Amino acid sequence: MSDCVNVTEVTTAAGWIAGLAIVALIATGWRKPARATANPARARRPRRANPGVEVAAVDTPIGVSTPWYRRLWALVAGSALALWVGAATATIIGFGGAYLVITLTRMLKR
């Protein structure tokens, strides 16, 4: 069992990944443009005056504010979620860093 990876294999794999990424980008952009085309029959009509739209100013009622306990619950829930996501992210980064250090140390001992 060999832990060594050939440079040619890595280069080939990177080329395949880059090529497939380009194909995926082209495939996602390959669609008919969503543009409306002008009807030539309507374009030949003489231009009429645009009457416009009447707009009236209306006062809107002020909404009821959120109760204090719902705001407090949102703060507590948001803080707990931020702590949980931060702990999970720190765990993943910590294990990744430890794996990197162990791997590099093994490579230096050879």
MIDOSE-1310 file (N, C-alpha, C; in nm, 2 decimals, decimal comma, always signed):
residues 110
msdc	+0,08/-0,12/+0,00/+0,00/+0,00/+0,00/+0,09/+0,12/+0,00; +0,07/+0,21/-0,10/+0,16/+0,32/-0,11/+0,08/+0,45/-0,09; +0,14/+0,54/-0,01/+0,07/+0,67/+0,03/+0,11/+0,77/-0,07; +0,21/+0,74/-0,16/+0,26/+0,84/-0,25/+0,16/+0,86/-0,37
vnvt	+0,15/+0,98/-0,42/+0,06/+1,01/-0,53/+0,15/+1,07/-0,64; +0,14/+1,02/-0,76/+0,22/+1,07/-0,87/+0,17/+1,21/-0,91; +0,27/+1,29/-0,95/+0,23/+1,43/-0,99/+0,15/+1,42/-1,12; +0,17/+1,33/-1,21/+0,09/+1,32/-1,33/-0,05/+1,29/-1,30
evtt	-0,08/+1,20/-1,20/-0,21/+1,16/-1,16/-0,29/+1,29/-1,10; -0,22/+1,36/-1,02/-0,28/+1,48/-0,96/-0,31/+1,58/-1,07; -0,22/+1,60/-1,16/-0,24/+1,70/-1,27/-0,36/+1,65/-1,36; -0,36/+1,52/-1,39/-0,47/+1,47/-1,47/-0,61/+1,49/-1,40
aagw	-0,61/+1,46/-1,27/-0,73/+1,47/-1,19/-0,78/+1,62/-1,19; -0,68/+1,71/-1,17/-0,71/+1,85/-1,16/-0,77/+1,90/-1,30; -0,71/+1,85/-1,40/-0,76/+1,88/-1,54/-0,90/+1,83/-1,56; -0,93/+1,71/-1,52/-1,06/+1,66/-1,53/-1,16/+1,74/-1,45
iagl	-1,13/+1,78/-1,33/-1,22/+1,86/-1,25/-1,24/+1,99/-1,31; -1,14/+2,06/-1,36/-1,15/+2,19/-1,42/-1,24/+2,18/-1,55; -1,21/+2,07/-1,63/-1,29/+2,05/-1,75/-1,44/+2,03/-1,72; -1,47/+1,94/-1,62/-1,61/+1,92/-1,59/-1,67/+2,04/-1,53
aiva	-1,60/+2,12/-1,46/-1,65/+2,25/-1,40/-1,69/+2,34/-1,52; -1,61/+2,35/-1,62/-1,64/+2,44/-1,73/-1,76/+2,39/-1,81; -1,77/+2,25/-1,82/-1,89/+2,20/-1,89/-2,01/+2,23/-1,81; -2,00/+2,21/-1,68/-2,12/+2,24/-1,59/-2,16/+2,39/-1,60
liat	-2,06/+2,48/-1,61/-2,10/+2,62/-1,62/-2,16/+2,65/-1,75; -2,11/+2,59/-1,86/-2,17/+2,61/-1,99/-2,31/+2,55/-1,99; -2,33/+2,44/-1,93/-2,46/+2,37/-1,93/-2,56/+2,45/-1,86; -2,52/+2,51/-1,75/-2,62/+2,59/-1,67/-2,66/+2,72/-1,74
gwrk	-2,57/+2,77/-1,82/-2,60/+2,90/-1,89/-2,66/+2,87/-2,03; -2,68/+2,75/-2,07/-2,73/+2,71/-2,20/-2,88/+2,71/-2,20; -2,94/+2,83/-2,22/-3,09/+2,84/-2,22/-3,13/+2,95/-2,32; -3,26/+2,95/-2,35/-3,31/+3,05/-2,44/-3,32/+3,18/-2,37
para	-3,27/+3,29/-2,42/-3,28/+3,42/-2,35/-3,43/+3,46/-2,33; -3,45/+3,52/-2,21/-3,59/+3,55/-2,17/-3,62/+3,70/-2,22; -3,61/+3,72/-2,34/-3,64/+3,86/-2,39/-3,77/+3,86/-2,48; -3,85/+3,96/-2,46/-3,97/+3,97/-2,54/-3,93/+4,04/-2,67
tanp	-3,98/+3,98/-2,78/-3,95/+4,04/-2,91/-4,07/+4,13/-2,95; -4,03/+4,24/-3,02/-4,13/+4,34/-3,06/-4,22/+4,28/-3,17; -4,35/+4,30/-3,16/-4,44/+4,26/-3,27/-4,44/+4,36/-3,38; -4,39/+4,33/-3,50/-4,38/+4,43/-3,60/-4,52/+4,49/-3,65
arar	-4,63/+4,41/-3,63/-4,76/+4,47/-3,67/-4,80/+4,58/-3,58; -4,77/+4,57/-3,45/-4,80/+4,67/-3,35/-4,71/+4,79/-3,36; -4,59/+4,77/-3,41/-4,49/+4,88/-3,42/-4,53/+4,98/-3,53; -4,61/+4,95/-3,63/-4,64/+5,04/-3,74/-4,76/+5,13/-3,70
rprr	-4,83/+5,11/-3,59/-4,94/+5,20/-3,55/-4,88/+5,34/-3,52; -4,96/+5,44/-3,54/-4,92/+5,57/-3,50/-4,92/+5,58/-3,34; -4,83/+5,66/-3,29/-4,81/+5,67/-3,15/-4,93/+5,76/-3,09; -5,00/+5,70/-2,99/-5,10/+5,77/-2,92/-5,05/+5,84/-2,80
anpg	-5,12/+5,94/-2,75/-5,07/+6,00/-2,62/-5,10/+5,91/-2,51; -5,01/+5,90/-2,42/-5,02/+5,81/-2,30/-5,10/+5,89/-2,19; -5,22/+5,84/-2,15/-5,30/+5,92/-2,06/-5,24/+5,92/-1,92; -5,16/+5,82/-1,88/-5,10/+5,81/-1,75/-5,19/+5,74/-1,65
veva	-5,15/+5,73/-1,53/-5,23/+5,66/-1,43/-5,24/+5,76/-1,31; -5,36/+5,77/-1,26/-5,39/+5,85/-1,14/-5,33/+5,79/-1,02; -5,26/+5,87/-0,94/-5,21/+5,82/-0,81/-5,26/+5,91/-0,70; -5,30/+5,84/-0,60/-5,35/+5,91/-0,48/-5,27/+5,88/-0,36
avdt	-5,24/+5,98/-0,28/-5,16/+5,95/-0,15/-5,26/+5,90/-0,05; -5,22/+5,79/+0,02/-5,31/+5,73/+0,12/-5,22/+5,71/+0,24; -5,27/+5,75/+0,36/-5,20/+5,73/+0,48/-5,21/+5,58/+0,53; -5,10/+5,52/+0,56/-5,10/+5,38/+0,60/-5,10/+5,37/+0,76
pigv	-5,17/+5,28/+0,81/-5,17/+5,27/+0,96/-5,03/+5,21/+1,00; -4,99/+5,25/+1,12/-4,86/+5,20/+1,18/-4,89/+5,06/+1,23; -4,80/+4,97/+1,20/-4,82/+4,83/+1,25/-4,79/+4,82/+1,40; -4,85/+4,71/+1,45/-4,83/+4,68/+1,59/-4,68/+4,63/+1,61
stpw	-4,61/+4,68/+1,71/-4,48/+4,64/+1,73/-4,47/+4,49/+1,79; -4,36/+4,43/+1,77/-4,34/+4,29/+1,82/-4,33/+4,29/+1,97; -4,40/+4,20/+2,04/-4,39/+4,19/+2,19/-4,24/+4,17/+2,23; -4,21/+4,21/+2,35/-4,07/+4,20/+2,40/-4,03/+4,06/+2,42
yrrl	-4,12/+3,97/+2,45/-4,08/+3,83/+2,48/-4,04/+3,76/+2,34; -4,11/+3,80/+2,24/-4,07/+3,74/+2,11/-3,93/+3,79/+2,06; -3,91/+3,92/+2,09/-3,77/+3,97/+2,06/-3,67/+3,91/+2,14; -3,70/+3,88/+2,27/-3,60/+3,82/+2,36/-3,58/+3,67/+2,31
walv	-3,68/+3,60/+2,27/-3,67/+3,46/+2,22/-3,59/+3,46/+2,09; -3,61/+3,56/+2,00/-3,53/+3,56/+1,88/-3,38/+3,59/+1,91; -3,35/+3,67/+2,01/-3,21/+3,69/+2,05/-3,15/+3,57/+2,11; -3,22/+3,50/+2,20/-3,17/+3,38/+2,26/-3,15/+3,27/+2,15
agsa	-3,25/+3,25/+2,07/-3,24/+3,14/+1,97/-3,13/+3,17/+1,87; -3,12/+3,30/+1,82/-3,01/+3,33/+1,73/-2,88/+3,32/+1,79; -2,86/+3,35/+1,92/-2,73/+3,33/+1,98/-2,70/+3,19/+2,00; -2,79/+3,10/+2,04/-2,77/+2,96/+2,05/-2,73/+2,90/+1,92
lalw	-2,80/+2,94/+1,81/-2,77/+2,89/+1,68/-2,63/+2,93/+1,63; -2,59/+3,05/+1,66/-2,46/+3,10/+1,62/-2,35/+3,03/+1,70; -2,37/+3,00/+1,83/-2,28/+2,92/+1,91/-2,27/+2,78/+1,85; -2,38/+2,72/+1,82/-2,38/+2,58/+1,77/-2,30/+2,57/+1,64
vgaa	-2,33/+2,66/+1,55/-2,27/+2,66/+1,42/-2,12/+2,69/+1,43; -2,08/+2,78/+1,52/-1,94/+2,81/+1,55/-1,87/+2,70/+1,61; -1,93/+2,62/+1,70/-1,87/+2,51/+1,76/-1,84/+2,40/+1,65; -1,94/+2,38/+1,57/-1,93/+2,27/+1,46/-1,82/+2,31/+1,37
tati	-1,82/+2,44/+1,33/-1,71/+2,49/+1,24/-1,57/+2,48/+1,30; -1,56/+2,51/+1,42/-1,43/+2,50/+1,49/-1,39/+2,36/+1,50; -1,48/+2,27/+1,53/-1,45/+2,12/+1,54/-1,40/+2,07/+1,40; -1,46/+2,11/+1,30/-1,42/+2,06/+1,16/-1,28/+2,12/+1,13
igfg	-1,26/+2,25/+1,15/-1,13/+2,31/+1,12/-1,02/+2,25/+1,21; -1,06/+2,22/+1,34/-0,96/+2,16/+1,43/-0,91/+2,03/+1,38; -1,01/+1,94/+1,35/-0,98/+1,81/+1,30/-0,90/+1,82/+1,17; -0,94/+1,91/+1,08/-0,86/+1,93/+0,95/-0,72/+1,97/+0,98
gayl	-0,70/+2,06/+1,07/-0,57/+2,11/+1,11/-0,48/+2,00/+1,17; -0,54/+1,92/+1,26/-0,47/+1,81/+1,32/-0,43/+1,71/+1,22; -0,52/+1,68/+1,12/-0,49/+1,58/+1,02/-0,37/+1,63/+0,93; -0,38/+1,76/+0,90/-0,27/+1,82/+0,82/-0,14/+1,81/+0,89
vitl	-0,13/+1,85/+1,02/-0,01/+1,84/+1,10/+0,04/+1,70/+1,11; -0,05/+1,60/+1,13/+0,00/+1,46/+1,14/+0,05/+1,42/+1,01; -0,01/+1,45/+0,90/+0,03/+1,41/+0,77/+0,17/+1,47/+0,74; +0,18/+1,60/+0,76/+0,31/+1,66/+0,73/+0,42/+1,61/+0,82
trml	+0,39/+1,58/+0,94/+0,49/+1,53/+1,03/+0,54/+1,39/+0,99; +0,44/+1,31/+0,94/+0,48/+1,17/+0,89/+0,57/+1,19/+0,76; +0,54/+1,29/+0,68/+0,62/+1,31/+0,56/+0,76/+1,35/+0,59; +0,77/+1,43/+0,70/+0,91/+1,48/+0,74/+0,99/+1,37/+0,80
kr	+0,92/+1,27/+0,87/+1,00/+1,16/+0,93/+1,05/+1,06/+0,83; +1,01/+1,06/+0,71/+1,05/+0,96/+0,61/+1,19/+0,99/+0,56
